[in-house]
Every structure is written in C-alpha cells, then in structure tokens.
C-alpha cells in the first residue's frame, strides 16, 4: 500500500520555504495561499513550482530577493517561499447558500485590496460577530487567510466563510444578479450612512488602507455611503469603517427597530 506523503509543516506564521519543501507541499495538496519567487531566478525546480501552483489557482508573485530574505526564517529559502492558508476558501455560492439556509437576506463584506493582514483579520472578526454570512476578497493585491489573519480574527476564520475571486468588478455584477444591493464605503459618498437602507440583501464594500475603493469597483456600487466625521481627520481605519457599516446593518435588521 502506497504511503500518503506528509505535508511539510509550516512555521507558526504559515511560512514554507525552500525548493524541496514547497514542491512537496504542492505535491501533497497543502492549502497554499500564495507563493513568492525571487525575480530573475529560473531553473527546473522553480519552473515546476510556478506551473504547478498556477494550475491549482494559487497566486504566484515574483518579488525582489530582499523581500524573500525579509520573510525567511531559515535564511535558506533558495528563491521560493510559500505562505500556507489556515483553511480552504469557500465559494461565493457557499456564502449565499448559507444565508438562504438561515432564512436571512444575505449580508456580505467585500474587501477591495485590503493588504494589511491585521485589518483583514479584524474585518473577519467583526463580520462574524455581526452575523454576516461571509467575506469576499480578491486573489491579488490582498492579504489572504494566513496565520496572522487567523490570529487577528481571534478564531473567526474557523466559523465565517471567506471566498476569494479573480475579479471584484465581475463579482459585484454577479451579486447584483443575485438580488444584492452594493453599498460602498466612501468618504465622498453622497448618501450618509444612516440614511442608507441596509435591511435587504446587501454587500458592503470596504476599500484599501491607502486608496479606498478603486474606481472600477466604485462604479459597480449602487450606493456610496459616507460615515459622519466630526473630528479633524477625514478617514477611518478600514476595519473600523467595516465595523460601523456592519453594525448599522445589524441595528436596522433587529426586529424592534
């Protein structure tokens, strides 16, 4: 009887490094979020890793060797580092099905290129606490379900489905076809948050830490909502903005309001 290969163990931060370790992780079917390859380096081993990863839908990023040196724990990464995912991604269909099974109008959070894993973890934690049905992130230019995200979420990643899609613009069109209204958090939005109707099927779009919602994503939003700002600063942390939108949706959906 053929023995099943053991999946190479990732470090506490989800890092798997070195050509042999990453190759074996791919062959063993490990759940990998992203693979970093040193820019300009080639050879059969790295070529196999890149082609195998892409065939499985894993994001492959070419990065400066100094970035890999900074990520490495062994200082012997050999030009390749994989970041393990702490759990499998769900599908968007799974998230909508969960809402239907609970007899509730869908409430999902869409993160537009939220690259800080601490922010993503905080959003997932708040979404789970607020009773949202799932979180959706893009495949590229976004933090994934890494160990840091899991830790920051305080375990919420074990309970809330997170889906990852290749194109947010196409996703929002599909959500509209499913009957969801798309609400984007935008400092320049012309609808004050507390005038928005969040009781029905809704997707709440949260922009990136530096640039907010991208233009193409904003164009797909049905409503751009602004959060009242009474102080001297004109913007909130992404996870704080998500919390405010989510709990306004909770307030509106409570039966006694």
C-alpha angles and dihedrals in degrees: 000000000000114000118235112242116245116240109244107253118249122219122254088273093051096254121150113180139180131052098265095045094049092044091052091046090055093046091049092052097246116178102253123182101191141348124215119205124190108252115249096016121118142162135127096287096053091040090054091048093050096046094044092048094049091048088057092049094252115150112246117199126190108217139175112271089240089064090054090046088055093049095045121104097182097041086226103089094140091215098304135086127173124200111213120222115231092221141002118277118248124225125248087244089058091055094049091045090054090055092049091048089055092047092238134127106257117263113187135165119222115199113205106210097323098177102174108091091206091057092047091048091050091049092051091049093051093044091053092047091049093052097248114163098228151328125244125203134177121252094235134047091016138100112253135208094295129154090262091054091047092051093047090049089059090229097313091124087071091060108031121066115235119197127196122206134185096227127028094193091058090043093056091050089053092048090052089053087054090056100259123140114224117225118186123198106228130159089219095047115136095217117073109228094240091057094054119102106230098164096099132060104314144175115200112207118207119191131221124282095254109026106025119214114357119242097249092048092046089054089059094052116104091206132018108208127197126209114224110256115198100168134070096270119081102208144044133221109272094244091048091052090050091051093052093050093045095051093046085056089048091050092050093047096051109108096233096057 
